[in-house]
């Protein structure tokens, strides 16, 4: 039985944290990730949520894996629902050199 997703915060809401838990490195985006503009999504808000450890709409097992990855220096993945049938992923490399914004189908 799949684990239900964690309750999410709207993508336009600033995260509660004031200090990021990691530096995102160079932030890059795929062309299709510009879908954020179509839904009036604020990319910097999503990036801040990601760097604050708000992993968005992922299940509890993936959130725990991200928390462990944060401690151990592994890759981080967040997912945010930005519109009907539209999700944006943020993936930060294990060495924290880069964070990529993309649509799941581009992975």
Order of alpha helices (4+ residues) and beta strands (2+ residues): beta-alpha-alpha-alpha-beta-beta-beta
